[in-house]
């Protein structure tokens, strides 16, 4: 029987798992009991995680999961995402019924992400991914009477199943080649650069399988349809939560590979060029297609694809500084992209449509909401002094290496940021310049206002003073090779 000391590294997960079993019963009560219960649980899990990080706790669970600075930071990021989605789920027709099940699924998906953050072998990583994926399929389909939601869920399930099959096949090959499921052993084998047919197939299937999870080109086509069809709180959760989990998988397999390659004195330029090309193509395709979108959720979906391209720079450069920039951008992305989706959700809750044309004249009807949306969009475009500028600066500057190999990738990223400003400015123009058909005031629910305020304050504060977040990212990077 496990004692408390053995379970201590997964204490935040235990809190959510127990709550996920209880919250359906709580949801049978009238009112918003399930929502309040979930909110208290999430805050409690955040407090426990924060204390473990502050105390410098390091521990291992069954030699499959390690809690350290890296795990703690990513766990906190996932809990912040869960907190924001829980807050905006207080209001909305999709969660009026079966509230308990809805919050249980959110907690279950978050637990999977948290296990991936600290996983030290492929089995634990796969279990965490599937826990998140299966919960997400149900969340996308939660609005049973909405044809778009049903269509999105079917597409997501089919693509997710294909992704799982490919990634599992790659994992099985890696196990056969490396003779171990431990990430360090797998990364060390990959660093050898044997380039046998099995090695090549394993790498391709791993990149393709998890490429679906983070929606990188050419594995991105599911994202716009799923983001549009799902309820906006669920879309927020997928866009700023589950994609981070996918990048952690990439980091733990391929960045560790580069670290071991450096230790062994090997060079893997072929692998770096693969990720560099994927990064350039992903950010370019995402931004160019976003220009033609009239539905704001689809526009933000293609924007998320472009943001994935930026984060792929980490895998092309493969240095600790690049990882620090990637983690920093992932954190700022939670607030700026999460904030944008929260604005969309708030306006949908008040009957506004999802087309950009529906936002005409919003600055007069809801000035604070329009101002918050402008902050989020300009931050996504990388306009100073907002958080997106700070994180992009660190991320892009990491590619400016001594040998100048990735200067072209920096140029592509900067040009794409300029392209993105065009379609973000379209929304701002609609809100502040164009005249809308309606002139009545739009009053958003208090829960959305709270979540929006959290994101807006964080976006501005991190942009003006990024030092504390950068220090957390630096500590996480130092702990990363010792997972």
N, C-alpha and C positions, 0 to 999 in steps of 0.2 A: 504494500500500500504506500502511495506517495505521501510524503510529509509536506508541510508548508514550505520548507526550505527548497524542496525540489520544484514546487510549483511557483515559487516566487518570480522567476524570470517571465512567466506568462500571466502574471497577476492581472494586467489590464485586459487581456483576452478573456480570462475567467470571469471578470466582472460583466463583460458584454455577453458572454455565452450564457451565464446564469440568467441575466436579464432577458435575453432573447427567448428563453423557455418560459419566463414568467409573464412577459408583456402581453401575449395573446389573452391570458386570463384577465389582466388588468383592462385590456381593451373592451371587455364585455360590459364594463361600467359605462354609465352615461357620461356625456361631456367629453373632455379632452384628457381623461385620466392617463391614457396610454402615451399621449404626447408629452405630458408633464413628467411622467415616470421615466420615459426615454431621455428626456432632457437632463434630469437629475443624474441618471446613470452615466450619460456621456460626460457630464462635467466631473463626476466622480472618477471615471477612468482617466480623464485628462489630468486631474489632480494627482492621482497615483503615478502616472507616467512622468509628470513634471517633477515629482519628488524623487523618483528613481534617477532621473537625469541629473537633478541638482546634487544628489548624493553620490554621483559617480558610480552607480551600481553597475556591475558587470557579472552576468551569470549565464549558465547554460542549462537547457532543458533537454534531457535524454540525448545529449550530444547531437541534436538535430536543429536546435534553435539557440541563438545567442542574443542576449540583450546587452547592447553597448551603446556608445554615443550615436552611431549610425542608426541602429534599430530604434533608439529612443526618439531621434529627430523625425524619422519617417512615421513612426507610430503616432507621434503628436500631430503630424500633418494629416494623417488619415482621420484622426479623431476630430480635428478642426473641420474637415470636410463633413463628417457625420454630424457635428454640432450645427453647422450652417443648414444642412438639409433637414435636420430635425426641426429647427426653428421655423423654416418656411413651410414645413408640413403641418403646422398647426391649422392652417387655412387651406382649403382646396377640396373640391368635390371628390377627387380621386382617393382621398384618405378619410372621408367621412364614415364610410363603412369599412369594416375589417381593419380598423386602425392598428390593432395589436399585431396582426400578421404583417402589415406593412413595415412597422418599426422593427419587428423581429428579423425580417429579411434584410433591412438596412444594417442592423447589427451583425448579422451573419456574414454579409459581404465584407464589412469592415474588419471582422475578425480574420477572414481569409487574407486580406491585405496586410494585416499586422504580422501574421505568421510568415508571409513572404518576405517582409522587411528584415526579419531576423533569421530566416532559414539558412542552414549551413550545409544542407544536402538537397539533392534533386527531388527526393520523395516528399519531404516537408514542403518544398517549394510548389510541387505539383498539387498537393492536397490544398494548400492555401489558394492557389489559382482557381481550382475547380470549385471550392467553396464560394469564392467571390463570383465566379461565372454563373453557377447555377442559381444563386440568389438574384443575380442581375437579370437573368432571363425572366424570372417571375416578376421582378419589379417593373420591367418594361411592359409586361402584359397585364399590369395591375388594373388598368381601366378596361374591363372585359367588354363593355358595350361600345367601345370606340374602335371602329374598323382600322384606323391608322395605328393604334396601339397594338392591335392583334397582328397586323401586317409587320410592324417593326419587330415584334417579339419573335415571329416565325423566321424572319430574315436573320435576326440576331442569334437565334438558336441554331440555325443551319450553319451559319458562318462560324459561330463559336464551336460547334461540333467538329467542323473541318479543322479549325485552328487547334483544338485539343488533340485531334488525331495526329496532325503533323508534328506538334511539339512533343507529344508522347513518343512518337517514333524516333525523333531526334534524341530524346532523353535516353531511350533504350539503346540506341547506337552508342551514345557517349558512355553509358554504363559498360557496354561490351568492350569498348576500346580502352577506357581508362581502368576498368576493373574495380570501380568504386562509384558510389553515388555521392561521395563527399565533394563539395564544390571546389575545395582547394586541389584535390586530386584530379578532378575533371579539368580545371583551368590549367593545371601544370601539364597535363597531357596535350591540351589544345596548344599550349605555348611551344610544344616541341616542333610544331609545324610539319608533321609527317606527310600531310596532303595525300593520303591514300583515298581510294574511292569512298570508303566508309566515313572517313574524316570529312570529306567534302559534302557528302549527303547529309551527315549529321549537322554540320554548320548551316547548310541551306535550309533544312527543315526546321531547325531551331529559330533561325531568323524569320522564316515565313510564318511559323506557328505563332510566335510571340509578336511578330509584326502586325498580325491581325489585332492583337490586344491593344496595341498603341496606335493603330490606324496609320501606319506609314505606307507610302506609295510603293508598290501597287496593291497593297492589302488594305486599302482605305475605304473601298466603295460602300461598305455597310454603314459607316458612321453617319452620313447625312440623313439617311432614311430612318435609322434608329433614333437619332437625336430629335428628329422632327416628330416621330410617332409617339415616343414616350412622353409621359407627363414631365413638365419642366423641372420639378424637383429631382426626378430620377435622372433626367438628362444632365443636370448639374452634377449629380453624384458620379455618373459615368465619365463625364468630361474632365473633372478635376480630381477624381479619386482613383478609379480603376486604371486609367492610363498611367498614373504614377507607379502603380504596382507593376505594370508591364515593363517600364523602364528600369525598375529595380532588378528585374530578372535579367535584362540585358547587361546591366552594370555588373551583376554578380557572376555572370558567366564570362563575358567578353572583356570587361575591364580587368578582372582577375587574371584572365589569359595574358593581357598585355603586361601586367605586373610580373607574372612568372616569366614571361619572355625576356623582360629586362634583367631579371635575376639570372636566367640561364644564358644571357648574352645572345639571344636570338632576336631577329628582326622579322616582323610580320607586316610589311608594307601592303601586301595584297589585302589583308583583312581591313586595314585602316582605309584603303581606297574604296572598298566595298561600302563601308559606312559613310564615307565622305560623299560618294555618289548618291547613296540613298538619302542622305541629309539634304543635298542640293535639290534633288528631284522632288522630294516630299515638300519642302518649304515652297518651292516654285509652283508646283501643281496646286497645292492647297490655296495659296494666295491668288493665283490667276483665276481659278474656278470660283472663288469666293466673290470676285468682282461682279459676276453675272447673277448672283443670287438675290432674289427679292424677299424670300422668307428669312427672317432674321435668325431663326434657329439653325437653318441650313448654312447661312453665312457664318455663324459662330462655329458650326461643325467643321467647315472647311478651314476656318481660322485655327481650330484646334489641331487639324492635320498639319498646318504650317508650323504651329508651335512645336509639334513633335519633331519636325525637321530640324528646328533650331537645337533641340535637346540632343539630337543624334550627333551633333558636333562633338559631344563628349566622347563618343565611341570612335570618332575619326581621329581625334587628337590623342586620347588615351593617357592623359597626364592627371596627377592629383588636382592641379589647378583647374583643369577642365571639369573634373567631377565636382569640385566646389562650385563652379559656375553653373553646372547643370542642376545641382541640388538647390542653389539659390533661385534659379529661374523656375524650378518646379514649385517652390514655396510661393513665390510672387504670383505664379499662374493660378494658384488656388484662390487668391483674393480677387485678381482682376478678371479672370474668366468666370469664376464662381459668381462674382458680383454682377457681371453682365447677364448671366442666366437668371440670377435672382430678380433683376429688374424685369426681364421678360416674363418670368413667372408671376410677379406682382401685377403686371399690367394685364396678363391673361386672366388673372383672378378677378379683375375688374371689368372684364368683357372686351378689352382691346384685342385686335387681331395680332397675328404673328408676322404680317408683312411689314416691310420697312415703311410703306406708305401710311400705315396705321399710326406711325409715330409722328406724323406731321402736326406741328403746333404743340407738341407735348411740353415744351418749355413754359408755355403759358398755363397749361392745364395742370401740370405737376412739376413745378420748377426744381424742387429738390431731387426728384427722381431723374429728371433729365440731366441735371448737373452730375449726379452720381454716375449715370450711364456714360456721360462724356469722359469722366475721370477713368472709368474702366477701359473704354475703347482707346483713349489716347495712351494709357499705360500699356495696353496690348501692342500698340504700334511702336512703343519705345520712346515716347515723348518725355523729355525731362521736365520737372524733377520727380517724376512718378516712379513707382517700383519697377515697372517693366523696363525703363531705361537703365536703371542700376543693374538689374540682373542680366539684361542683354549685353551691357558693357563688359561685365565680368566674363560672361560666357563667350562672347565673340573675341575678346582680347586673349582668351586662353588659346585660341587658334593661331595667334601671332607668335610663332615659335622662332627660334634662332635660325633654323635652316630655311625659313620662309615657305615651307611646303604647302601650308594651308592658307596662304594669303588670298588665294582665289576663292576659297570657301567663305572667308570673312566678307569678301566683296559681294558674293552671291547673297549672303545673309543680310547685309546692309541694304542691298537693292530690294530684296524681298520685304524688308521692314518698310521701305518707302512705298512699295506697291500696296502693302496692307493699309497704309494710312488713307489711301483713296477710298476703299470701301468702308472703313470705319468713319471717315468724314461724311460719307453719304448719310449715315444714320444721324450724325450730329447736325448736318444741314437740314434733314427732315424735322428734327426736333426744334431747332432754333430759327430757321429761315423760312421754311415752307409753312403755309397756312393750312390748318386742318379743317375738316368739315364740321367738327364739333368744337364747342368752346366751353363746355361745362368742366368743372374741376374734377380731377381724378384723385381720389383718396385711397391709398393702398392700405392693406391690413397692417396692423402694428407689428406682427411677426415678421413680415417682409421688410418693414422699415428697420427693425433691429438688425436683421442679417445684412441688409444693405449698408447700414451705418458701420458695422464691423468691417466689412470688406473695403469700404471707401476710406475709413480711417487707417486701416492697415496698408492700403495701396499708397496713400500719401506719406504715412509715417516711415515706411520702409524705404521709399524713394528719397526722403529727406535725410534719414539717418539709418543706413543699412548695416552699420557696424555690428550690432548684436546678432543679427541673422547671419552675417558672414562669419562671425566667430563660431556660431553653432555649426555652420556648414564645414568650417575648417576642422573643428573637433571630430565631426562625423567622418570626414575624409581620412583623418589619421587612424580612426578605428576600423575603417572599411577593409583593409587587407587581412585583418585578423578575425574575420567572421567565422 
